[in-house]
Amino acid sequence: MAFDNTILDEFNELGSGEVLASMPNVIQAFETFEDGLVQGRFCKYDTGSVDNLDGSATPTLAGVSVRDITQATAANTYDSTRTPAGDDVAMVCNFGYVTIDVTDAATPAKYGQVYCVNAATADAGKATNDSGQLEVPGAIFWEEKADNVWVVRVMMGVENATAYIAALPSLDVSAVDGTDGTAALTVQALDVDGSDYEENVFTRIWVGTADDFGADAITGITATTGTLKEAVTANAEYLVISDATGTIELALDNNGAGTIYAWAEIGGKIYPSGAIVITSI
C-alpha cells in the first residue's frame, strides 16, 4: 500500500505503548519489574527494578513501558503472575518515538516539553504539559494519535528537550564455524567508545542463504545466550533480547556445509556478519 503523507501520519489512532519502529529507537528488556507495571506510561528504575511512578522523591525515569505484542490484546500491564503464562520481561523504550497516555487536563503542543505524573494515582506515569509535574528531560510532544494519546520523542539521559543528539548502541556481529554443519553467531552491543554496552538490548536478527538481506530458513536456530522473544520467520528471523551484558549467542544449524549470511538490526541500522562459511568434517 502506498502513502502520500509523512511517515508519522501513516499511523493514526494508535493506542499507547506503541513504538514507531520506522524511526530510530532503543527498547530495553528488564527481567525485574513491578507486577502491574502499566504499559504506555513513564516508569522509573528503582533498585534494579522498573516500577510504576508512585510519588517517590527524585525518581530515576527509565522511559516508556511499551506494549508487548505477544500478550493477549486485553493486557495493558506487565505481570509475572499472569495465567496461563506470566511475563518474563518488561519492555521499556528509552529512545525514540512512542505513544503514551496523557492526562485528561493536558493540552499538549508540538515540540512542547513533556512532564509526567509522579503520584500513586490512576494517572501515574501519564504525560502532561503541566510544568507543576515531574519534568522528563529530553522529551517533547510530537503528534496526537487518539483521544488522550500522543506520540512523544524520548531521549532518556539528556538534560532538556532541545538536545537532539543521543548515542545509540551499535552491534558487532561475528560467527565461528563449528566444523559439523553448524556455526556460532555472536552479536555484541557496543557503547559509543567501543566498549561492551552492558545492558539488555532488544534487536532483530535474521539469516539468509544469499547476501541480499533476505530471510531464508535453515535447519535450526537456538539461543545459547539471550532470549528468542518472537519468531518472525521460523529458523530464519527472530526478535531477540540480549543478556545483561549486551551479548547474544545463537547456534545456527545448517545441517551440512555451506555459506550463509546473518544480519542484526537495532535502531534502524543493520549490521552484517559477512559470509559465514560452514564446514562439515
C-alpha positions as CSV (number, residue, x, y, z in Angstrom):
1,M,0.0,0.0,0.0
2,A,1.3,3.5,-0.9
3,F,1.0,6.5,1.3
4,D,1.2,10.2,0.2
5,N,1.8,11.7,3.6
6,T,4.7,11.9,6.1
7,I,5.8,8.8,7.9
8,L,4.4,9.7,11.3
9,D,1.0,10.4,9.7
10,E,0.8,6.8,8.4
11,F,-0.1,5.6,11.9
12,N,-3.4,7.1,13.0
13,E,-5.5,6.1,16.0
14,L,-2.6,4.3,17.7
15,G,-3.1,3.2,21.3
16,S,-0.5,4.0,24.0
17,G,2.7,2.0,24.3
18,E,3.4,1.7,20.6
19,V,6.9,2.4,19.3
20,L,7.2,3.8,15.8
21,A,9.6,1.2,14.5
22,S,10.3,3.1,11.3
23,M,12.2,5.7,13.4
24,P,15.4,5.1,15.3
25,N,14.6,3.6,18.7
26,V,16.1,1.7,21.6
27,I,14.0,-0.8,23.6
28,Q,15.4,-2.4,26.7
29,A,14.2,-5.6,28.4
30,F,14.1,-5.7,32.2
31,E,13.8,-9.1,33.9
32,T,12.9,-7.4,37.2
33,F,9.7,-5.3,37.2
34,E,6.7,-4.4,39.3
35,D,3.8,-6.7,38.7
36,G,1.1,-4.4,37.4
37,L,3.5,-2.1,35.5
38,V,1.2,-0.1,33.2
39,Q,2.1,-0.1,29.5
40,G,2.1,3.2,27.7
41,R,3.2,5.2,30.7
42,F,6.5,6.6,32.0
43,C,8.1,4.3,34.5
44,K,11.0,4.5,37.0
45,Y,14.1,2.5,37.7
46,D,14.3,1.7,41.4
47,T,16.8,-0.7,43.0
48,G,17.2,-2.9,39.9
49,S,13.5,-2.9,39.0
50,V,11.3,-0.9,36.7
51,D,8.2,0.2,38.5
52,N,5.2,2.5,38.2
53,L,5.7,6.1,39.4
54,D,4.4,6.4,42.9
55,G,5.3,9.8,44.3
56,S,8.7,8.9,45.5
57,A,11.2,11.7,45.7
58,T,13.6,12.3,42.7
59,P,12.8,9.1,40.8
60,T,15.1,7.9,38.0
61,L,13.0,7.7,34.9
62,A,13.6,4.6,32.8
63,G,11.5,5.5,29.8
64,V,8.1,4.5,28.5
65,S,6.8,1.0,29.2
66,V,5.8,-0.3,25.8
67,R,3.1,-2.8,24.7
68,D,4.1,-6.4,24.4
69,I,2.8,-7.7,21.1
70,T,3.0,-11.3,22.4
71,Q,0.4,-10.7,25.1
72,A,-3.3,-11.0,24.9
73,T,-4.8,-7.9,23.4
74,A,-6.7,-7.2,26.6
75,A,-3.5,-7.0,28.7
76,N,-2.1,-3.5,29.3
77,T,0.2,-4.3,32.2
78,Y,3.2,-6.5,32.8
79,D,2.6,-9.2,35.3
80,S,4.9,-12.2,36.1
81,T,2.0,-14.0,37.8
82,R,-0.5,-13.8,34.9
83,T,-2.0,-17.1,33.9
84,P,-1.6,-19.2,31.8
85,A,1.8,-17.6,31.1
86,G,3.3,-14.7,33.1
87,D,5.6,-12.1,31.6
88,D,9.3,-12.8,31.6
89,V,10.5,-9.3,30.9
90,A,9.1,-5.7,30.7
91,M,10.0,-3.7,27.6
92,V,10.9,-0.1,28.0
93,C,11.6,2.5,25.2
94,N,14.3,5.0,26.3
95,F,15.0,6.5,22.9
96,G,12.7,7.1,20.0
97,Y,9.1,8.0,19.2
98,V,6.5,6.2,21.3
99,T,2.8,6.7,22.0
100,I,1.8,7.5,25.6
101,D,-1.3,8.2,27.7
102,V,-1.8,11.8,28.5
103,T,-3.9,13.3,31.3
104,D,-7.5,14.5,30.7
105,A,-6.5,18.0,31.6
106,A,-3.4,18.1,29.4
107,T,-3.2,20.5,26.4
108,P,0.0,19.5,24.6
109,A,1.5,21.3,21.7
110,K,4.0,20.0,19.2
111,Y,7.6,20.4,20.4
112,G,6.3,21.2,23.9
113,Q,8.2,20.0,26.9
114,V,6.9,16.7,28.4
115,Y,6.1,16.3,32.1
116,C,4.7,13.3,33.8
117,V,2.5,12.5,36.8
118,N,4.6,11.2,39.7
119,A,1.8,10.0,42.1
120,A,0.3,6.8,43.2
121,T,-2.9,7.5,41.4
122,A,-4.8,6.3,38.3
123,D,-2.8,8.9,36.3
124,A,0.6,7.6,37.4
125,G,3.1,7.9,34.6
126,K,0.8,9.8,32.2
127,A,2.3,12.6,30.2
128,T,1.2,16.2,30.6
129,N,2.2,19.7,29.7
130,D,1.7,20.8,33.3
131,S,5.0,22.2,34.5
132,G,4.0,21.6,38.1
133,Q,4.5,17.8,37.4
134,L,7.8,15.9,37.0
135,E,9.9,17.1,34.1
136,V,11.0,14.4,31.6
137,P,14.4,15.6,30.4
138,G,14.9,15.2,26.6
139,A,11.2,14.5,25.9
140,I,8.9,16.5,23.6
141,F,5.4,16.2,22.4
142,W,5.2,15.3,18.7
143,E,1.7,14.4,17.5
144,E,-1.7,13.5,18.8
145,K,-2.7,9.9,17.8
146,A,-6.0,9.4,19.5
147,D,-8.1,10.8,22.4
148,N,-5.6,11.3,25.3
149,V,-2.8,9.5,23.4
150,W,0.2,11.4,21.9
151,V,3.4,10.5,20.2
152,V,6.4,11.7,22.3
153,R,10.0,11.7,21.4
154,V,12.0,10.4,24.4
155,M,15.8,10.7,24.8
156,M,16.5,9.5,28.3
157,G,19.7,10.7,29.7
158,V,19.8,14.2,28.1
159,E,19.3,17.3,30.0
160,N,16.5,19.1,28.2
161,A,14.0,18.9,25.3
162,T,16.2,21.0,22.9
163,A,19.0,18.4,22.9
164,Y,18.7,16.3,19.8
165,I,21.8,14.1,19.9
166,A,21.9,10.9,21.7
167,A,24.1,7.8,21.3
168,L,22.5,4.5,20.2
169,P,24.3,1.2,20.9
170,S,25.9,-0.3,17.8
171,L,26.3,-4.0,17.2
172,D,29.3,-6.2,16.4
173,V,28.3,-9.4,14.5
174,S,30.7,-12.3,14.1
175,A,30.5,-16.1,13.6
176,V,32.7,-19.1,14.2
177,D,32.4,-22.3,12.1
178,G,31.6,-25.4,14.2
179,T,33.1,-27.8,11.5
180,D,30.0,-30.0,11.9
181,G,27.4,-28.3,9.8
182,T,26.8,-25.6,12.4
183,A,28.1,-22.2,13.4
184,A,28.0,-20.0,16.5
185,L,26.8,-16.4,15.9
186,T,27.7,-13.7,18.4
187,V,26.1,-10.3,18.5
188,Q,27.5,-7.8,21.0
189,A,26.1,-4.4,21.7
190,L,28.7,-1.7,21.9
191,D,28.8,1.7,23.5
192,V,30.0,4.8,21.7
193,D,33.6,4.3,22.9
194,G,33.6,0.7,21.5
195,S,33.3,-0.9,24.9
196,D,30.6,-3.5,25.6
197,Y,27.2,-2.0,26.2
198,E,26.3,-3.8,29.4
199,E,22.5,-3.7,29.4
200,N,19.7,-5.8,28.0
201,V,19.0,-4.8,24.4
202,F,16.2,-5.7,22.0
203,T,17.2,-6.4,18.4
204,R,16.2,-8.3,15.3
205,I,18.4,-11.0,13.8
206,W,18.0,-13.0,10.7
207,V,19.9,-15.3,8.4
208,G,19.8,-15.9,4.6
209,T,21.5,-18.1,2.0
210,A,22.4,-15.1,-0.2
211,D,24.0,-11.7,0.6
212,D,20.7,-9.9,-0.2
213,F,19.2,-9.1,3.2
214,G,16.6,-11.9,2.6
215,A,15.5,-14.2,5.4
216,D,15.9,-17.8,4.5
217,A,15.2,-20.7,6.9
218,I,17.9,-23.0,7.9
219,T,17.5,-26.3,9.9
220,G,17.6,-24.6,13.3
221,I,18.3,-21.5,15.3
222,T,18.6,-21.7,19.1
223,A,19.8,-19.1,21.7
224,T,22.7,-20.1,24.0
225,T,23.0,-16.6,25.4
226,G,20.0,-14.2,25.4
227,T,16.3,-15.0,24.7
228,L,14.4,-15.6,21.4
229,K,11.5,-13.3,22.2
230,E,9.5,-13.9,19.0
231,A,9.8,-15.8,15.7
232,V,9.2,-13.6,12.7
233,T,10.0,-16.5,10.3
234,A,10.8,-19.9,11.9
235,N,14.5,-20.8,11.8
236,A,15.2,-17.6,9.8
237,E,14.3,-14.3,11.6
238,Y,13.8,-13.6,15.3
239,L,13.3,-10.7,17.7
240,V,15.9,-11.3,20.4
241,I,16.8,-10.0,23.9
242,S,20.4,-10.0,24.9
243,D,21.6,-10.9,28.4
244,A,22.6,-8.1,30.9
245,T,26.0,-7.7,29.2
246,G,24.5,-6.9,25.8
247,T,25.5,-10.3,24.4
248,I,23.5,-12.6,22.2
249,E,24.8,-16.0,21.1
250,L,22.9,-18.1,18.6
251,A,23.6,-21.7,17.5
252,L,23.0,-21.9,13.7
253,D,22.3,-25.4,12.4
254,N,22.8,-25.6,8.6
255,N,22.6,-29.4,8.5
256,G,25.8,-29.6,6.5
257,A,28.4,-27.5,4.7
258,G,27.5,-24.2,3.0
259,T,27.7,-20.5,3.2
260,I,25.1,-18.4,4.9
261,Y,24.8,-14.7,6.0
262,A,23.4,-13.0,9.1
263,W,22.3,-9.5,9.9
264,A,21.3,-7.8,13.2
265,E,19.3,-4.6,13.4
266,I,19.0,-2.0,16.2
267,G,17.6,1.5,15.9
268,G,17.0,1.1,12.2
269,K,20.7,0.3,11.5
270,I,21.7,-3.1,10.1
271,Y,25.0,-4.8,10.9
272,P,26.1,-7.7,8.7
273,S,28.1,-10.8,9.6
274,G,29.6,-11.2,6.1
275,A,29.9,-14.7,4.7
276,I,29.7,-17.5,7.3
277,V,31.4,-20.4,5.7
278,I,30.2,-23.6,7.4
279,T,32.1,-26.9,7.0
280,S,31.2,-30.4,7.9
281,I,34.2,-32.7,8.5
